[in-house]
Amino acid sequence: MAAGLVISAPASGVGKTTLTLALARAWRNSGLRVQCFKSGPDYIDPAFHAAATGRASVNVDSWAMDRGTISHLVSRGIDADVVLAEGSMGLFDGVAARGVCGTGATADIAEMLDWPVLLVIDPSGQAQTAAAIAAGLRDYRPGVRLAGVVLNRVASPRHEALVRRALLDAGIAVFGALPRHAEISLPKRHLGLVQAEEQAEIGKLIDEAARFVAEHVDLDAVLQSAATWSPQPAASHVNVTPPGQRIALARDAAFSFVYPHMLEAWRAAGAEISTFSPLADESPDPGADVCWLPGGYPELHAGKIAANARFHSGLRGFAETRPVHGECGGYMVLGTALTDADGIRHEMTGLLGLETSFAKRRMHLGYRLAELATPMPGHQAGARLRGHEFHYSTILAQPDTPLAVVHDATGAVIAETGSRRGQATGTFFHLIAEDR
């Protein structure tokens, strides 16, 4: 039997990730086995979860995945004592049009699993109004249950007392209140938090967060509020076809946005994965039959990528006879050039004609449903793929054959079609699941 709990908030930036990491590490330190998940499309938080728990975390997504896929992914917590699902954005925030089994909202996962929600509330600039917000979230949607609240960034004991009294009067349990504590703030950059593997002190930071939260939050009461959950082992049910039998995967600080469930699905289907580092001037495995360049932060390393001649020549040679695919950042590196935030133009591999720029940044964010106009590795023309797009680059040129007709979650056609030239393909969207 495991204890299942969803951690959410009224909005982004309130402290969900910090609380999730702190609870996970505190319970792990007490001898419990803790499994985390992330609701929604996010590459960075699951790596922090793994650092806190010692167990791989995966994403679950009600817009892109069916119930069978979500059940299969969640069943990895079958041997855990505590299972935490960290939400994204606000509790009910999703897209306007329903996807496979929901809108992508954290509330979808809470209702589907029948787990109560632990709310993180930041009452900065308010007092009793925080209780009105919590009560509104509690009552907004039948089927979503509220376990209680942890207050974050309270200004003073008097401030805490005002908010606590209002919440208790509304019948909402308060498990603790956290004063401001700069030492447990996670650094951020333009696509979210700085990645866990880039932070040498991540273990100490999580330990400090766990100590701080254990000092101010009733961990036993939180655990008792969780749902008793006894999942049945689920059969493999992840709708992802591997792009080849032996996959050369770019993997380093510039190419790190790969969903764990994707890699697991590839391996479960019998594919082998070998990794290489473009930043270390490495080439793809010559024994591989396909090369995959995931997204990440190539714009932060554009000069080095441009200068690594062995990587360029090796990738070009590979693409003469075998498919190469790039997602988002990988797509940009397959292109002709990338202009960084300082306006400096860097030559990329030139396998595609795409040219992008960060000199004038504009956020592109949202779910994507793509119908392939031409084949890409693992998928034939006509295949429907679900994914998401999140980047700040601007397209200066996209001259090659469009790879797909791409729609956003409202059904509107978007300009980021992806490209195909010879053996090279690329998309701005990150694949999450096949639409079957």
N, C-alpha and C positions, 0 to 999 in steps of 0.2 A: 504494500500500500504506500502510495506517495501522497504528499500534500501539494496540491496545485493552486497557483496564485498568479494573477495577472497584475503587472505593475503599470499604471497609466497615470495620466494627468490631464488637466484642462487644456494644455498647450505644449508646444515644444519649449525646450530650454528651462524647464522647471526643476530638473534633477532626477529624472527617471533612471538614466544610466548609472549615475553615481549611487543611488539607493540600491539598484539591482546588484551592482558589483559588491557593495558593502554587505548587503544581506547574504549574498551567495558566499562570500569569503568568511563572514562571521559564522555561518552555519557549517561551512566546511571545516573551519578551525575547531568547531565543537564536535567533529567526528561524523557529521551527516554527509551523505552523498547528494550533491546538488547538480541539477541539470537546468540549463537555461535555453531559451528560444528567443527569437526576435520576430515580432509581428511587423510585416511590411518589408519593402525592399531596402535593405541597409547592409553594406559590406563590413562596416567598421565595428559596430557594436558586438557582433558575435565573436570577434577576436578578443575583445575585452572580456566577454563572458568566459571564454576558454581560459584566459589568464587567471580569472578569479576562481574557477571551479576545477580546472584540470581536465575538463571534458569538452569536446567539440560542441559548439552551438550551431544551430541552423535557423534559417528563416522559414516562416510560415506566412502565407499570403492568400487572403480570401478572394481577391480579385483575379489572381493569376492561377491559383491551384484549386483543384477539386477537393472534396472532403476526403476522398481516399488517400490522396497525396498528403494532406495535412495530418490525417490520422497516422499514416506510416511514419512521417517525420517526428511527430510527437511521441510515438511509441518507443523512441530511443531512450526515453526517461523511465522505462518500465522498471529498471533496477535502482532508481534513485529514491532518496527519502523526501526530497523537496524538488519541485519543478516550478521554475519561474519563467513566465512569458513576459518579456519587456515590450511594451507598446511603442508605437510611433505617433508623433504629433499629439493631438488631443484624443481623448477616448473614442469619440464618435466621428473623428475626421477620416473621410474617405473620398472617393470620387462620386460624381452625381449619378452615373449609370452603373448598375450592378454588373459585376463580372461573372466569373465562373460560379462562385457561391457567396458572394458578398461584394462590398464596395472597397475592400482593403482596410476597413476600420478595425482598430484594436477590439472594439466591442463585438465584432463578428467572431473573433477567436474566443473571447470570454464566453459568449453565449454558446458557441459550438461545443466548447469543452466543459461548460457548466462550472467554470471556475470563478470565484469572487474576485473583485478588483480592489487592489490597494491603491488609493489615490495619493499622489504627491501634490501637495498644494503649496504654492509660494504666495503668502499673504502680504508681500511687500506692497506698501501703499494702500493697504486696506485693513480692516479688522473683521467685524461681523459679516461683511459682504462675502468673505471667504466661505462662510457656512452656507450662504445662499447658493454660491457656485457649486459646492459639493452636493447640496440637496438637489439642485437641478440635474446634476449628472446622475445622481442615484435614481431619480424618478423619470428620466427622459425616455428610457427604452425598456419595456417589459422583457424579462429574460436575462438582463444584465444586472448582477447583484453586486452591491458594494460591501466590501469587508470592513473598510475604515480608512483613516487618513493618517499620513505622516506629513507634518508641517515642515517646510524647508525655508531657511533664511529668515527666521523670525528676528525681529529687531531688538527685543528686550523681554524680560519676564512679564512686564505689564502687557505688552503686545500679545505675547503667547497666551496669557490668561484671558484676554478679551476674545481671542479666536477660539480657544478651547471651550469656553463657556457657550459660545454661540453654536459650535458644532455639537456639543453634548445636548443642548436644548433642542437641536434638530434631530436628535436620535442617532448621531453619527459618532462612532468610536474614534478616538484619537490615540494612536499607538505611540506617538512621540513627537517631539518638536526639535528641529535642528537649528541652532544659531549659525550665522555665517562663519565659514571656515575655509579660507582661501587655499589652505594646503591640500585640499582634496579636489580642487577644480581641475578638470581635464582640459588640456589645451586643444584649441580648435583651428581649423583652416577652412577654405572656402567650400569644400564638399562635406564638412562636418568635423568630427573629432579627428585629431592627429592619430594615425594608426597605432595600435598597441605595440607592434613590433618595432616601431620607431622610437619608443620611449624606454630607455634603459632602466628607469626607476619605476616601471609600472607596478612591479610586485610590492614595492614599499608604499606607493600611492594607494593601492587597493587595501593593503593592510591598515594604513592610517584611516582610510574611509571606514573600514570595518570596525576599528576601535572606536572611532568617533560616533558611528551610528549605534553601536552596542551600548555606548554610554548614555545615549539620549532616547533610544527607542526600545520598547518592550518586545524583545525578539520572541519570547515565548507566546505572547498574546497574538503577535502577527502570525506565527506558525499555527496556532490554534484556530485562527480565522480562515485558514486555507481549506479548500475542499479535499476530502478524502477521495483519492483517485486511484483506480486499479485498472490500467489499460490492458487490453488484450494485445498480444503480439500481432502486428499488422504485416501482411504480405507486402513485398516490394511493389510500390505503386507510384513511382515518380515518373511523370511523362516527359522524359528527356532522352533523346537518342544520341549516343556518342558520335562525334564528327568523324571518327576513324577508329581503327583497331589499335594503333600506336600513336599517341598524341604527344607532340612536342609543345609544351606549355611554357610561355614566358612567365617568369615568376621572380619578382624582386620589388624594390620600393616603388618603382614606376609602373609595374604591372601586377597589381595585387588584388584587383576586384574580381574575385571568383567566388561564386556561391558554393559553400561546402556541399549542399545537396546535389549540385551539378556534378562535381567531381565524384561523389559517392555513386551517383546514378551511372556515370560513365564506367566506373570500375565494376559496378554490379552487373553491367551488360557485357563484361569481359574485356573492356579496353584497358590498355596500359598507358601510363602517363609518365613522361620524362620531362623534367624541368630544365630551363636554361635561363641565364640572366643577360638580357641586352645591356644592362648597365655595366656588367663585367666584361662586355665585348664578346659574349659567347654567341654561338650559332645554334640553330635548332639541331636536334639529334638527326644525323643523316639516315638513321634506320627508321625514323618515324614516317607515317604515311599522311600526316596532316599536321599543320602548325597552327596554334591558337594563341593570339595575343589579346589578353583581357584588358579591361580598363584599369585605371589607376591615376597616377599623377605624372604623365610624361611631360607636362608643361613645366614642372619643377626641375626636370632633368634634361630639357631639350638640347642644351649645348653638348652634354656628354653623349646623348643618344646620337646626335648628328655626327660626332667625331669618331664614333666606334665603327671603324671600317670593316672589321672582321664580322661584326653583327650584320651590317648592311649587305656585304657580299654573300655571306652565308644564307641570309634570308632570301635574297634575290635568286641565288642558285637553287634553293629549295623550291621556290615558286615556279621555276621553269618546268617542273615535272609533277608537282604535288600541290594540293590546295593549301592556301594560307588564309586565315580569317582573323579579323580584328574587331573587337567591341569597344566603342567609345574611344578611350585613350589609345587602345591598340589600333583602331581604325585611323586615328590621326597619324600614328607612326607609319602606317602603310601608305599614307598620302605623300604628296610632293614636298610640302613644307608646313611648318608650324611656327607661328609668330607668338613669342611669349609676352608676358604682361608688361615688359619693358619696351616692347615694340621691336625686338630683335628677331629677325627671320632665320629659322634654322632648317636646313635641308633634311628631310626625312628619307625613307627608303625608296619612294617613288614607284611602288608597285601599283598605286592608284593615283588618280589625278587630284584627289581631295587636297584642298589647302584650307587651313584653319588659323584663327587668330584669337589670342587672349588679350590683345591690346584694348579692345572694347568688349568688356565682358557683359554677357547677358545670360541669365539663368534659363536653362531648358530643363523642365522637370515634369514628370508625369508617367503614367502607365502607357504602354504602347501595345497595339495589336497589329501585327505585320502579316500580310499575305505575300509570300515570296513570288516574285515575277520570274526569277531565275533561280537555279539551285544554289545552295550554300552547303558547306560540309555538314553532313548528317541529315539534310533535309532537301526534298525535291521541290521544284516549282509548284506552287499551289498550296504548300504547307502554311498553316496558320500558327504563328508563334506569339506567345505572350511574354512581355518583358516590361522594362521601365527605362526611362532616359533621365540622366541627371548630369549636366555639365554646363560650363560657362563659356565655351568656345563659340565663335562665330564662323560660319561657313563663308569662305571667300570664293571658293570654286568647288564644284562637285560634278565634273564633266563626264564621268563614266556612265555606263549602263546602270539605270536604277535597279537595285536589288529587290525592292519590295514596294508595295503600296502600304503605307504605314498610317494608322489612325490613332488618335488619342482616345482617352476613355469616354469622350462624348460622341465618338464616331467621326470627328472631323479629320480630314486628311492633312498630314503635316509634311513639311518640306524635307525633313531628314529621312530620305528614302533608303540610305545605304547605297553601296556601289559594287559593281563587278567589273573586273578587267582581267581576262585570261583566267589564271588559277587563283587570283586574289579576290576576296570579298571582304566587305566590312559594313558594320551598322553602328549607328549611334545608340541604339537600344541594347540593353543587357538582357539576354535570354533568361527567363525564369522557368517556363514550362511550355510544352506543346499544347495547342488547343485541339482537343480530340472530341 
